[in-house]
């Protein structure tokens, strides 16, 4: 029986309604407008170059070492470079909130998200969420925006843990927080590398959610591949009405 479900957030439960490049530019515009009000003297071009440089370096570090460089560190370094002091310790968190405002607004629910989470909850399954993100606050703001926080017994972000999926300890922490066993837990996610590899390493059954054309490499084989959360729910229901040992890995 499946007793617990872990899930990813971005491109699993929610999707960006606009191209990422446009959203990121709006994030920069929002941050710059705020910082100008509190004393930033740099022009936008200088600020944007500094921010992008720090952001890309942090992203490369995170990808290479599977650690998270949180947005707090990125913004702090940018402010030092543009010579804007955070005198009372409030400037950095406020700048982060301004940065994420456009992005949070751009994350929309997939049509099948709410119905799936309600069905899983009503079936009595424990639920947890694990998200790779530079901001724990932004993840929780997205969840609150869409009324999703109430479904999850645990919400873990790489920003808070300072480590990213597929690191084993991320998944073990989620299992511990839910008091769940790997053998009776399933992970639903859209990334073969971060979600499927990480969950399999922890002994967790995997459902690869292929919402759109993307990572089709075969370096890891999920237990099941689906194209919607509705299909994922149907698979979990099937597992819970059949001996898990008798169901082979499949691709749908």
Secondary structure by P-SEA (a helix, b strand, c coil): cccbbbbbcccccccccccaaaaaaaaaaaaaaaaaaacccccaaaaaaaaaaaaaaaaaaaaaccccccaaaaaaaaaaaacccccccaaaaaaaaaaaaaaaaacccccaaaaaaaaaaaabbbbbbbbbcccaaaaaaaaaaacccccccbbbbccccccccccaaaaaaaaaaaccccccbbbbcccccccaaaaaaabbbbbbbccccccccccccccbbbccaaaaaaaaaaaaaccccccccccc
